[in-house]
């Protein structure tokens, strides 16, 4: 069990036994939540990462002849000669 959970259980028992005032419990709990939120809050990025667009990946129209792609296909499929 974490220290917070152990302390919370003790405060709850004290609250039920009327050994702790509800306003004191609220103040303690708010302080614990603020301290926990400060610890777990992610640090902001100095500069946000730009999102990618489809046009960032495509440098030419899909139907345009591309000699590099034709050479690539030629290597994969062979010359096309039956022999």
KOLVOKOL-185994 format. One line per 10 residues: number of its first residue (from 0); their letters; for each residue x, y, z of C-alpha. Coordinates in steps of 0.5 Angstrom, whole numbers, plus 500, padded with zeros to 3 digits. Layout:
<sites>
NUM> A> X:Y:Z; ...
</sites>
This chain:
<sites>
0> XXXXXXXXXX> 500:500:500; 502:507:498; 504:512:504; 498:516:501; 493:510:502; 495:509:509; 495:516:511; 488:517:508; 485:510:511; 488:513:518
10> XXXXXXXXXX> 484:520:516; 478:516:514; 478:512:521; 479:519:525; 474:522:521; 469:517:523; 471:517:530; 470:524:530; 477:525:532; 478:529:526
20> XXXXXXXXXX> 473:535:523; 471:534:516; 473:541:514; 480:539:516; 480:533:512; 478:537:506; 484:541:507; 488:536:508; 485:532:502; 486:538:497
30> XXXXXXXXXX> 493:539:499; 494:532:498; 491:532:491; 494:538:489; 501:535:491; 500:529:487; 497:532:481; 504:537:481; 508:530:481; 504:526:475
40> XXXXXXXXXX> 503:532:471; 507:531:464; 512:537:462; 509:541:457; 513:540:450; 517:546:448; 515:545:441; 509:541:439; 510:536:434; 507:538:427
50> XXXXXXXXXX> 502:533:424; 504:529:418; 499:530:412; 499:525:406; 502:530:401; 508:530:406; 509:523:403; 507:523:396; 512:528:392; 508:526:385
60> XXXXXXXXXX> 502:525:382; 500:517:383; 499:516:376; 505:520:373; 511:515:370; 516:514:375; 523:512:372; 525:509:379; 519:506:380; 519:503:373
70> XXXXXXXXXX> 526:500:375; 524:497:381; 519:493:378; 523:491:373; 528:488:378; 522:485:381; 519:482:375; 524:481:371; 525:484:364; 518:481:361
80> XXX> 522:476:356; 519:469:356; 526:467:355
</sites>
